[in-house]
Amino acid sequence: MYTASEAEDKWRLPEGSVRQSCNRGKLKDHIGEHVKRSGKVWLVTDYVMNELFGKPKEELQMRTWNREGYKVKEKEFDHDLHAFDVIKAEDVISTITPATIEDMEQIITDLNNGEGVDGWEDGRGNTISI
């Protein structure tokens, strides 16, 4: 169990947001088994935080895909939406910025399947050239 403040730190949520959610938000529906109050302090479980807010940011592992002559490195971009740096000789030559989570998931699938990014569009209308 975490205090509301500890959960906010671990999940990188705004100060007071877990407490507010316990009082009148989506955590309120889980009072009992996964959300409890001890005096003036709200306590929440890993389970309910993972279910409602996803994995804590500190536990997310950013991936790297190595290709011949370059690599593609995942990085945090906009909350759950990640961008992908294309790195050649230790220099970022392009950054792929997907517009949606679905686009991001497709990029990850394509990279996991061994596809290269030469000729891809970077999300801003530019073609990547390795």
C-alpha positions as CSV (number, residue, x, y, z in Angstrom):
1,M,0.0,0.0,0.0
2,Y,1.0,3.6,-0.7
3,T,-0.1,6.8,0.8
4,A,-1.7,9.2,-1.7
5,S,1.5,11.2,-1.7
6,E,3.8,8.2,-2.3
7,A,1.5,7.0,-5.2
8,E,1.7,10.5,-6.8
9,D,5.5,10.4,-6.6
10,K,5.8,6.8,-8.0
11,W,3.3,7.4,-10.8
12,R,4.5,11.0,-11.4
13,L,1.0,12.4,-10.9
14,P,0.2,16.0,-9.9
15,E,0.3,16.8,-6.2
16,G,-3.2,16.2,-4.6
17,S,-4.5,14.2,-7.6
18,V,-4.7,10.8,-5.9
19,R,-6.4,12.3,-2.8
20,Q,-8.9,14.1,-5.0
21,S,-9.6,10.9,-6.9
22,C,-10.2,9.1,-3.7
23,N,-12.7,11.7,-2.6
24,R,-14.6,12.2,-5.8
25,G,-12.9,10.5,-8.8
26,K,-12.2,7.1,-10.2
27,L,-10.5,5.8,-7.1
28,K,-13.6,6.5,-5.0
29,D,-15.3,3.4,-6.7
30,H,-12.6,1.2,-5.2
31,I,-12.9,2.2,-1.5
32,G,-12.8,-0.9,0.6
33,E,-10.4,-3.5,-0.8
34,H,-7.9,-1.4,-2.7
35,V,-8.5,2.1,-1.3
36,K,-8.6,2.8,2.4
37,R,-8.5,5.8,4.7
38,S,-6.3,5.8,7.8
39,G,-7.1,8.9,9.7
40,K,-6.5,11.8,7.3
41,V,-4.4,9.7,4.9
42,W,-5.6,7.8,1.9
43,L,-3.9,4.5,1.2
44,V,-4.0,2.8,-2.3
45,T,-2.7,-0.6,-3.5
46,D,-0.4,-1.3,-6.4
47,Y,-3.2,-3.2,-8.1
48,V,-5.7,-0.3,-8.3
49,M,-3.0,2.2,-9.3
50,N,-1.8,0.0,-12.1
51,E,-5.4,-0.7,-13.2
52,L,-6.4,3.0,-13.3
53,F,-3.1,4.8,-14.1
54,G,-1.0,2.2,-15.8
55,K,2.5,1.1,-14.8
56,P,4.5,3.7,-12.8
57,K,6.7,5.8,-15.0
58,E,9.8,4.7,-13.2
59,E,9.0,1.1,-14.2
60,L,8.6,1.7,-17.9
61,Q,11.6,0.4,-19.8
62,M,12.4,2.4,-23.0
63,R,13.5,0.0,-25.7
64,T,16.3,0.3,-28.3
65,W,16.2,-1.4,-31.7
66,N,19.6,-1.9,-33.4
67,R,19.8,-1.8,-37.1
68,E,22.7,-1.9,-39.5
69,G,24.4,1.5,-39.2
70,Y,21.9,3.1,-36.8
71,K,19.6,2.4,-33.9
72,V,16.1,3.5,-32.9
73,K,15.6,4.5,-29.3
74,E,12.2,4.9,-27.6
75,K,11.8,7.9,-25.3
76,E,9.1,9.6,-23.3
77,F,7.1,12.2,-25.2
78,D,3.6,13.0,-24.1
79,H,2.4,10.9,-21.1
80,D,1.8,7.4,-22.5
81,L,2.7,8.4,-26.1
82,H,6.4,7.8,-26.8
83,A,8.7,9.1,-29.6
84,F,11.5,7.4,-31.3
85,D,15.0,8.9,-31.9
86,V,16.8,7.6,-34.9
87,I,20.5,7.6,-34.0
88,K,23.4,7.3,-36.4
89,A,27.0,7.5,-35.1
90,E,25.7,8.8,-31.7
91,D,23.8,11.7,-33.4
92,V,20.0,12.0,-33.5
93,I,19.3,12.3,-37.2
94,S,15.5,12.2,-36.8
95,T,12.8,11.8,-34.3
96,I,9.6,9.8,-35.1
97,T,6.6,11.4,-33.3
98,P,3.5,9.3,-33.6
99,A,0.2,11.1,-33.5
100,T,-1.7,8.5,-31.5
101,I,-1.2,5.5,-29.2
102,E,-2.3,3.2,-32.1
103,D,0.4,4.7,-34.4
104,M,3.0,4.2,-31.6
105,E,2.0,0.6,-31.1
106,Q,2.3,0.0,-34.9
107,I,5.8,1.5,-34.9
108,I,6.8,-0.8,-32.0
109,T,5.3,-3.8,-33.8
110,D,7.1,-2.9,-37.0
111,L,10.4,-2.4,-35.2
112,N,9.9,-5.7,-33.2
113,N,9.4,-7.4,-36.6
114,G,12.8,-6.2,-37.8
115,E,11.7,-3.4,-40.1
116,G,14.1,-0.5,-40.7
117,V,13.0,3.2,-40.7
118,D,14.7,4.3,-43.9
119,G,12.0,6.0,-45.9
120,W,9.5,6.3,-43.1
121,E,7.7,9.6,-42.4
122,D,8.7,11.1,-39.0
123,G,5.2,12.4,-38.1
124,R,6.0,15.9,-39.2
125,G,6.0,15.4,-43.0
126,N,9.7,14.6,-43.3
127,T,11.0,11.4,-44.9
128,I,13.8,9.7,-42.9
129,S,16.9,9.0,-44.9
130,I,19.6,6.9,-43.3
